[in-house]
Amino acid sequence: MTSVRVGIVGCGMAGRKHIDAFQSLGSLASVVGICDENIELAQQIGKTSNIEVFENYADLFDFGIDLFVIATPHATHHKLAIDGLNSNISLLVEKPLASNLSQAKEIAAICAEKKLKCAVGFVHRHRMELQAAHRHITQKDCGEVVYLTDIFWLSGGERLPEWLWNDSEAGLGVLGYSAIHRIDWQGWLANSKVASVYAQTNLDGIYEGSIHGIVASLMFENGVVGSVVGYQPNVDVSKPFISTVVAGSQGLINIKLGQSFEICTAVENYRKSIVQDDQFVKQARDVVNAIVEDREPCSSVNDGVHSAAVVEAIIQSAKTDSRIDVKD
């Protein structure tokens, strides 16, 4: 395979980032077709980027693609993924992999049966500040990881799609949009799965039933303790707040996503500013290379299944006010 042919469904904010990312890979990959329910938007992007536009995503399969990128509302991921796999096409699915654990496991089972690749869009793993944290943790520069803490207060409003606040299209709301990233990268940094959770959230929601905030305690299988506390209302926030802290037995890592990286140990202490990263390009390259090299992508279908199991346990914990074991 000399160049991976990429088809993308969904031309919203995430879809456009994927288009640009794969188009930047030169001879490694080419976006040969796009599709969106808003055909005028797709045609506008197709004309600007010189990409074929299709009214139906099934026509992408007939056109001949090696990778199907799904960047549509959460509730659509399952059907689109199943249809792609049944057409023997590898996938990159925006997070969450599916709306629930059962759907995620079905996608994983078909992947295994057909020996196809399925990456999940946990794109933040590719950010330089999280890559630096992962490297320092792997080298045990901070000793053994003890605690992981994430706090966020993010802007909603016009910068996010309207469907996110609609229960029938998003359902998981901020839990499946922003908190799920933190759940994923904490497990990646801790090099462990979540064993159990205790969580509280406003299950009734105030935006058409969509979850808008979360407070969750995560206990990992290797004994690391994590916490995710976040709120993303359907309003514009002029000064969003994002903080990730990794506390080790011999040091501390402090990350302000997109702003700074800081490490403090007995032998090194430095802070550096972070410029805008090209994490979507890094993710695109990883997925393409996974197909070419016949290996698992950085964030695989199994990561998507586990995150779905954690999300399901968080919801159950909030409903029952009890600690829930996570079962993939």
N, C-alpha and C positions, 0 to 999 in steps of 0.2 A: 504494500500500500504506500504510494508515494505522497499522497495528500489526503487528509481526512475530510470528507465532504460533510458539512454541517448544515442541518436544518433547524430552524428556531421557530417555536410557536410562542407568541406573546411579544408584543412590541412596545410594552410599557417601559417604565424606568429600568427594571432589571434586564429586560429583553434587549434594550438598546446597548446596555453595558456589555452584554454577552456578544452582540453583533460586533461591536468595536474590538473587543478582546480577541475573538477568533480571527477577525480580519487582519489583526496586527501580526499574526504568526507567520506571514509570508507563505513559503512553500509547504509548511507543515500542515496547514488547514485552509479551507475556504468556505465561507458561508454561501451556499448555493441556492438557498431558498428560505423565505420567511412567511409567516402566516399570523393573522390576528383577526378577531371578530370585527374590529374596526378596520375595514378594508382600506379606507381612505388613508388612515395612518400608515398601514403597511405599505401602500403604494407610494406614499411620500418618502418613506425610509428607503424602499427598494430603488426608487428613482435616484435618490441622492447617493446611495451606496452601490448602485449597479448590481442589485440582487434580484433574482426572480421572486415574484410574489404569487402566493397561492391562496385561494379562498377557503380551501379545506385542508386541514393538516394531513389527512390521509393521502392527498396528492403529493405531499413531500416524500412519503414513503415510495410511491410509484416513480418519482423523479430520480430516486437513487441517492440515499444518504447513508453515511456510516455512523453518525452521531445525531441524536434527536435531543435538542435542548428545550426544556419545558420551563417557561417563565410566565406562568399564568396564575390566576387566583388559586389559593390552597385547595379548595374543594375539587378542582379539576385534575389535580396531579395524578391521582390513582388511575383513572380511565385512560388518560393520555399515556402514562407510563406503560400500562398493560398493552395498549394498542401498539406502542412502539416496539416493545419486546416481542410481541407476537408477530411482528414484521421483521424480526431478527436484526434489530437495530439497537446499538448501545445508547445509553442515556446520560444526560446531565440534568438532574431535576433540582430546581430551586427548593430550598428548605421551606416548610417541612416536606419530607419525602411523601407523606400522605396525611390525611386528616385524622387517622387513628392507627393503632398498632396492627390491627388485623389487616388493613389495606397495605401497610408497609411490609408486613411479613409475606403477603401474597406477591408483591413486587420482587422481593428478595428471592423467593422460591423459584420464580420464573427465570430470574437472572442466573441462578445456579444451574437450573435445568438446561438452559440454552447456552450457558457459558459466555454470557454477554457482560459488558461492563456497565455499572451504574454508579455514577458519582452524584453526591448530594452537595448542594450549593452552600457549604459552610466556608464561604470565601475568606472569612477573617483569619482562618488558619494560615493563609498565605501573606498576611500583612507582615512587614519587616519587624515591627515591635513584638508581635506574638511569636514570630520565628526566632527572634533573639531570645525571648523568654524560654522557649522550648529548648534552644541550644544550651543555655545556662543551666536549666533544670536537668537536662540529660547529662551534662558534665558534672552535676552535683556541686556547682559553684556556691549554691546556697544551702548545701547539705540536703537533707531529706525534706520533701514538701510536707507541710503540716496542715496549712489552711489555704483556701482559695476564696477570695471575696470579690464579687462583682456588684456594683451599684450603678444604675443608670436612670436618668430622667431625660427622655428624648422628645423631640418635636413630632407631632402628628400633623393634623391640619392638611394644608394644601400640598405639602411635600410627599405625602403618602397617598396611595390610591384609595378611592372611596370604598371599594369592596372590602378593605381590611376591617372596616367597622360594621360590616354586614354579616350577621351570624350564619346565614346560609352559604356565603361564599368563603368566609375566613374561619368562623367558628372559634378557633383557638386565639384569635386576636393577637395581642402583643406577646402572649406566651409562645405562639407559633411563628412570630415575626422577628422579635428582638431577643426575648429571653432564651429562646432555643439556641441562639448562637453562643450565649454564655454557658449554657449547659454543655454544649458540644466542646468548646475550647477548654473548659475546666477539665473534662475527662481526658482530652488530648494532652494537656499539660501535666495532669496527674498520672497519666499513663495507666488509667484504670477505668472500669465501668462504675456507674452509680449502683450501689446495692440497695439503698432505701432513701425515701424522701419524707420530709414533713413540710407542708406548705399551707399558705393561706392566700386567698385571692378573692376578689369580688366576683363571684360566679354569676350573679345576675347581670353584671355589667351596667353601663349607663349609655352605651352606644349600640343600640339594637341588639343587645345580648352578647357583644364581643368583649372578651376579657381585656382589660386595659392596664392591669397592674398585677404584680406577683411578688410574694415574699416566700422564698423556698430555702430549706436546709437540705444539703445533699451529703449523704454518707457514702464514700467510695469503698470499693471492695478491699483496697489496700490500706484503709484506715484514714486516708486524707478526708478532711471535712471541708465542704464547700458551701457557699451561700450566694444566692442570686436575689437581689432586691431591685425591682424596677417599676417604672411607671411611664406610660406613653399615652397621654390623653389626645383626644381628637382636636387639638388646638396647636397653633404654632408656638414654639418655645424659642425665645430669642437666644438664650444661652444654655444649650443642653449640657448635661453633666454625665460623663462616662468615666468609671474608674475600675481598674482591675488590680488587685493586690495578691501576690503570691508570697506567703510567709513560709520560709524554710527554717530548718533547725540551726542554720548558720548564716542566715541572711534574709534579705527582703527584695522583692521586685515590685515596682510600682509602675503601672502603665496607664497613661491617659490616651485612649485610642485615637489615633490620628494626630496626636499632639506631642507626646513625649514618652521616653523609656528611661527608667531609673533602676539601678541595682546598688544595693548596699550590703557589703560583706566585710569581713575582717581584712581582706586583701585587696578589695577594689570597691570604689565608690564613685560612680559617675552618672550623669544625667545627660541625655541628648534629645534634641528636638526632632520630631518626625515630620517629614514633608509628605505630601499626598503620594500614596503608594499605588502600584499597578497590580493590586491583588487579583483583579479579574483576569488580567493577562496571564499571571502566574498560574491561576486555576485552569484557564483554558489550555495552557501548555501542558500542565500535569495530566489533564484528562486525555488530550490527544496522545501524549507519550504512553499513557496507560494502555490505550487501544493498540498502538503500534508495537509496544514492548510486551503485550499480553500480561499485564500486571494489574493489581488493584490501584485505583486512584487514591490520592491522599485522604479524601473523605469518601468512604465507600458506602455501598448500600447497607452494609451491616451497621455503620455509624448512624445511618438514617433510621434503621429499625430501632436501635438502642435509644436514640433521642425520642422517638415516638413512644417507646415504653416509659421513659422518664416523664414525658409530658402527661401521659395517661395516668401515671402514678401520682403526679402533682395534683391533677384534677380530682382524683379519688381521695387524696389526702385532705384537700380543702373541703370536700363534701362531708367527710366523716370526722374531721378534726383528729386525725390519727396518723402515725407513721406507717407508710406503706412500702412493702418490699417491691423492688423493680424486677419484673420478669419479662425478658425478651421473648 
